[in-house]
Amino acid sequence: MAIAVTNTAGQLPASKTTLYTTPSASKGYLKSIILKNTGGASETVQLYFNVAGVSREFPTIILGADESAVIDSSGMQAGTLIEGETTNPNVVDYFMCIVQDSR
């Protein structure tokens, strides 16, 4: 049992996909998600928290060409999923920092 920091990164897909799952024996704390539009046109980003099979949307984020956004701080119970999607695949980069507590 311990506290661990997990970093995960990738590119958002064009359909809702799981980006991170809180381990079953842990609680999680989302420190931040950084989003970066690497494309030349606006992208509509949608992120979700999925708790017990129910997806809840974050507010929609519209990133102009070369724009970034940061989402800070949220607690997560065991099994919570962070899901995401954007207008065009492989254009919006994401980086997440999550603290896991399995004590």
ABEGO torsion letter per residue (X at the ends): XBBBBBBBBEBBBABBBBABBBBAABBBBBABBBBBBABABBBBBBBBBBBGGBBBBBBBBBBBBGBBBBBBEBBBBBGBBBBBBBABBGABBBBBBBBBBAX
